[in-house]
Amino acid sequence: VRDSLPEDKRASYDDAIKVVAFSNLNLKDLMQAGMTNNTAGIEAQMRSALSGKTGEEVITYADKLRKERAEKEKTQALQEIAELEKKQTEVQENLNQLKSFKVTRSRFYFEKKEYGPDQPIIALSVENGTSKAVSRAYFRGVISSPGREVPWYTDTFNYKISGGLEPGEKADWNLAPNPYSDWGKADVPADAVFTVTVIRIDDAQGNPVFGDTDFTERDASRLAELKGRYPNTTP
């Protein structure tokens, strides 16, 4: 069949044979054939896909299979783009609503102890501007110096609020992390600033008030990759 084709189409035919021959195979069949060292069934399926076709027909059929596969990949990619964009929007909405639970003051310092290591203290003033009672709050703390891009220390922490914090209520907390934890090892220069961001709050039943969806760096990278592959398309 190959020899009947013009010279300039033989390379296309060689590629087309691979596409058509493997079109009816799946990974399970290939793995089973490899484990049993019996490729007769695989070879029969490959011959069946090519049976009765001329060289031109094989090339045309391979083009059709490629287009169908590309269309399926595009459909799946657009679906994934839609899911990632929805997730991104939900996370942004959650973050915007979380801003209603405010940290109005944040300080980090060490309290001298007569014995043992100094005690790290996280001092916070908060205000619950949401419409929900809050039983636990989760934060991300960053110790940094003005003019420096890289912070001295970053970590997350949370606090279970005794009696909860009702809508409109304010509170002042002095949290005392374990002095042997990384907080106790933090190197804090005199000009350091302690910035605290609310990343989650739980209601009276212990459930996330605004959901616990997280849009990760991996999600962002995947979304950018898919959008780059399929620009100017709407899911």
N, C-alpha and C positions, 0 to 999 in steps of 0.2 A: 504493500500500500504506500509506504513511504517513497519508494522509487518512482511511483507514478506521479508524484507531485513535482512541480517546478522547483529548482534548486533554492529559490528565495523563500519558499514556503516550508521547507523541511525542518528548519529550526522551530517554527511556529507549531508544526505537527508534533515534534518531540515534546514540547511543553504541553500541548493539548492532550497527548496520550496520558501524561501524569495526572492532569486534572480530571479527565474522564475516568481513568482506571481507578482512582482513589475516591471517586464521588459516592460510591455505594458502600464504602468501608467506614467503620467507626473504630475508635480507640480500643474498645473492648475486644473486637474481633482480632485486631492486630496483636494485642497483648496475649490473648489466648493462643494464637498461632505461634507466637514466640515461645511461650511456656511449654507447649506440647511439641514444638519443632515440626508441626504439620501445617504446611502452607498451601496444601491442595485446595482447600476451600477458598482461601484468599485469592489464589490464582484464578479459580473458576469465576469468582465474582468480577475480577478485573477483566477477564476475557469477555464475560457477558456484557459488560458496559460498552465494549468496543465492537461487539459482534455485528456484522452486517453493515458497518459504516464505512464509507469511503474516506479518503484522507481529508477532503474538503468538509465532509460532514462531521468528522471528528473535531476539526478546527472550529467549525461553527457551533457545535454542541458545547465545546469547552468554553467558548466566549459566552454562551448563554449561561452556563454554570457559574462562571466568574461573576457575571452581572447579578445573578440571583444571590450569590454569596455576598457580594458587595452591598446589595440592597438590604439583606438581612443584617449585616454588620452595622449598616447605617441606622436601621430601625432600632436595633439594640442600643447603639451609641446615643441616639436622640432620647431614648427612654431613660438611659442612665443620666444624661445631661439634665433632663427634667427632674429626676429624683434628687440629684445633687443640688440643683438650683433651689428646689423646694426646701431641702434640708438647710441650705445656706440662709434662705429667707427666714425660716423658723428660728434659727439660732440668732440671727440679727434682731428679730422681734423680741426674743427672750431677753437678749442683752439690753435692749432698749427699756423693757419693762423692769429689768433688774435694777436699772438706774434709780427707780423709785425707792429702793432700799439703799439709803445713803450712808456713806462713811464720811462724817463731817470733820473728823480729826483722827490722825494716826501718828503714833510715835513708837519708836523702838529704842530701848536702852537696856543697860545692864544694872542690876541692883546688887550692891556689894553685900557679900555674905561673910560672916565671921569665920565660918568653916566651909570648906568645899568650894567649888567653882562659883563664880558670880551667876546670879539668876537672870536670864533674859526675860524681858517684859515687853509684851505687845499691848500698848494702850490704845483703845479705840473708843470713839464716840459715834454712835449710829442713830439713825432715825428711820422708822418703818413708814414709808410713804405709800406702801401698797394697800390694797383692800383686804389683805389676808393676814391672819395671825401667823407669826413665824416661830417655829420651834428650834430650828438650827440654821445657822448661816455659814456659808463657805466662802473663803477669801483667797486671793493671791497677793502675797506681799513681795515688794521689790525694794531692796536697799541699794540706792545708787547715789552718785555724786554729780552735781551739775557739770556739764561739759564732757562727761565720760559716757560713751555709747554702751559699754558693757557694765551691767550692774555688779555690785559686790556680791549680792546674794539674792536668790529668788526661790520662793517655795509657796506651797499652798497650806492652808490650815482651816480648821472649822471650829465652831463653838456651839455647844448645845445650850440653849437659853433656858435657864430655870424659870418656869412659869410662862415662858414664851414672851413674845413682843407683839402686842396688839397694834392694829392700824393706828398711826398717828403717834405712837409712843416713841420715846427716846431712851437711850441707855448709854452708860459709860462702863467700859469693861477694861480690866487689867488682866490679860491672859499671861500665864506663866508656863511657857514651853519647858520641856525637860532640859536642864542645863547641859546634859551630856548628848543632846541631839545636835543636829546641824545648826539649829538656831543658836545654840550655846557656843558654837565655834565660829559664828559669823564675825568677820573682821570689819568693824564699823568705824570709818574715819570721822573726824569731827564735823566735816561738812556734809555728811551723808543725809539723804532724805529718804524717809520711809513712806512709800506709796502703797495703798491697799485698794484692791478692786474686788467687788462682790461678784462671784462666779456662779452662785446657786443659793437658793433659800428653800427650806422645807416648810410645809404647812403643819397644822396641828397633828395631822395623822402621819407625819414623816415623809410625805410625798413631795417631790419637787413642785414648787408653785408654778413655775413657767416651763416645765419639762426639763428633761436631762439630755436632750439631743446635743451632740457635739460635732461641729464641723472642723475636722482635723486638717493638718497640713497635707496629709495624704489625699484627703477629699479635694482640697483646693488644687493640688497638683494634677489630680486625675481630671477635674473639671476643665482646667486650662488645656490639658493635653487633648481632650475630646473636642473642645471648642476650636482648637487649632486645626484639628483634623477635619472638622465639619463647620467651617466658618459660614456666617450668613444663613444659618438654618435655624428654624424654630421648631422645638420639640412638639 
